[in-house]
Amino acid sequence: MPARRRRYRIKCELIGRDEVEEIKQLERPESLVHFLRGLWAENAVFRQMLGMCPVLAVTGQLQPALTMGAATTFVLLCSALVVSLMRNLLVGHLRILMFTLTIATFVTIADLLLQAYLPEMSVKLGPYVPLIIVNCLIIGRAEACSSRKGIFTSVADALGMGLGFTFGLCVLATIRELMADGALFGVAVMPAGFVNWNVMKLPAGAFITLGILLGLTNHFFKKA
């Protein structure tokens, strides 16, 4: 057994595995810790269940899900940067208003960019891009991290949360598009004779898929 693994095993036996993991996290740079948490430990879709409206509404196909994830990540990154820069100027009773105005600005930019360069996708996503303004994931990260941390930590946190959210959208969209159309990005991938599950195109398919994935997540990753 390698020396490093042997030392790790001894630590786990002496003080417990959970305590060892906490010590390892404390030894990492703060920005890296925040980034990794957003990818899975605090994943917006599977662990915190934030922003459920787009999760259920735009995951019928992989392309719109990926576009929504990219737009949300863009807004997260830009708003985190601006909020972190002005964190020392925030007044207590006005901070939520400042967060909302900042987020709304970047949502408008994202919406206009989609209309200019991806008009068909903008039409397909409909009102769900403007609704990013009220996505509790974004304003929650502004309150919990960006208004309290420096630029690098805030940006790393936003990137981790954005990628984690995009991952959740894409997992749902992949399953639903495969089951509903036998395709990914409009390209058929299922074998001949596959019977499409039309329910996966409907809201019921979104709820069924999300419920199964949440159940599996809770089963395999539940805390001891």
N, C-alpha and C positions, 0 to 999 in steps of 0.2 A: 504493500500500500504506500503511495507517495506520502512524503512527510507532511505536505500541506493538508491533504485529506485526513491524515491521522490526527493532526493538531485540531482540525475543525471538528472531528468526531469527539475528541476529548472535551473540547469546549462545550459541545452540545450536551454531553453526559453530565458535565459539572454544573452548568447554569441553565440548561434548557435551550432547545432549538429556537424558540421564538425570541429569546433574549439575544442569542447570537445573531439572528437576522437583523434585529434592531441595531446592534452595534455595528454591523457591516453597513447598514444604511447611513448611520451617523458618520462613518468614515468617508462616504462618497461626497462629492461636491453637491451643494444644495440644488443647483440648477439641474444636475443629472437626476437627483432624487425626485424632483417635481416632474421632470420629463417622463421618467419611468412609471410614476404613479398614474399619470394620465393615460398611458397606453393600456394598462389593465387594472391595477389595484383600485383605481378610482375611475374606471371606464364609465363614461357618461351613460351608455346604453345598457350595459350588462350588470354594472355594479351600483350605479346611482339612479338609473332610470330618469335621466334628465332629457329634455327636448324630445319628448315622445311624439309630438305632432308630426314632424318630418320623418321620424323613424317609421311611423305607420303609413304615412301618406305617399312618400316618394320612393319606396323601396320595391315597387312592382317590377322595375328593371334596373340593371346594374349601372347604366350610363347616367340616368338622372340622380341616382343615389350617390355616385361618385362626384357628380357636379355639385350637389348640395353639400357634400362633405368638404369639398374644396372651398366653396363659398364660405361655409361656416369657419373653417380653419383660417381663411384670409381675414375674416372679421375678428376672430379671436386674437390673432397675432397683432394686427394693427391696433386694436383697442387696448390690448395689454401693454403695448409699447407706449402709447400716449398716456394711459392712466398711470403707468409707472413713472413717467417723466413728470407728471403733475401731482404726484401723490403728496408731496409736502405742501402743496397749495390748496388741497381739498379742505373744505369746511364741512363739519359733521353733518348738518342738516341739508346740505346741498350736494353731497357726494353722489347720491343715487341719481339725481338730475344730471350731473356731469357725466356719469357713466352712461346713462341713456342717450344723451346727446352725442357722445363720442361713438357709441355703438351704431346709432342711427346714421351717422355720417358715413361710416364704412359700409354699412348695409346698402345705402343708396349707391355708393361707388360700385359695389359688387353687382347690384341689380342692373345698373346702367352698362357695365362691362358685358354682362350676359346678353342684354338686349342688343348691344352693338356687334358682338363677335359670335354669339351663339343664340341667335334669335329663336330658332326652333326649340332649343332646350329651355330658353326663358319662358316660352309659351307653355311648354310641358310642365314646368315647375310651378307656373302660375303664381299664386299669392304666397307660396311658402318661402320664397327668398326674402320678401319684405318682412315676413313674420320672424326672421332671424332676430329682429330687434327685441322681441319679447322672449327669446330663448333663454331660459333661466340658467343654462350652462354658462353663457357668456357673461351675464351680469353677476353670476355667482363667482366666477373666477376673478372678475374685476374686484369684487368685495373681499374675497378670501385671500387673494394672492397679489394681484397687480398693484393694489392700493397700499400694500404693506412691504413689498419686496423691490429689489433693484431691477434694472432692465434685463440683465441676463437671466435671472431666475424667472422673471415674469414671462419673458419670451419663450423660455424652455417649457414652462408650465403650459402656456397657451398652445405651443406646438404639440406637446404630448397629449393634451386634451383634444385638440383638433384631430390629430391622427387616430386617437382612440375612438372618437365619435365617428370618423369616416370609416374606420374598420367595422364598427357595429352596423352602420348603414349598409356597407358592402356585403357583409355576411348575410344579412336578411335578404338583400336584393338578389344575391347569387342563388340562394335557395329558392326564392319565389320565382325568379325568371326561369331557372332550370325546370322547376316543377310545372310552371304554367305554359311555357313556350318550348321547352327543351333546347334553349339557346342561351348564349351569353353575348352581350353587346349585339344582339340581333343575328348572331351566327349559330346555326344549329350544331349542337354538340352531343345530343342524346342519340342513342342508336335508333335505327328504323323500327317502327312498331311501337315506339313509346307513346303512351296515351297521356295527353296534356291534362293537368289538374286545373281546370278553369277556376276553381275556388281560390287559387293562389293569386289571381288577378284582383280579387275582391277584398274589401276591408277585412272580411273574416279570415282570409289567408294571412294577412299581416298579423292579426291578433294570435292566430294559431301558431305561426312561426315564432313570433316573439315569445309567446308563453312557453313553448318547448325549449327554446334556447335559454330562457331565464331559469327554467327548471333544471336543465343540465348544468348551467353555471353554478347554481346554488348547491347542486348535489356534489359536483366534483371540486368546487373551490370554497366550500363553506369553511368558516373559521372553527378551529377546534375549541 
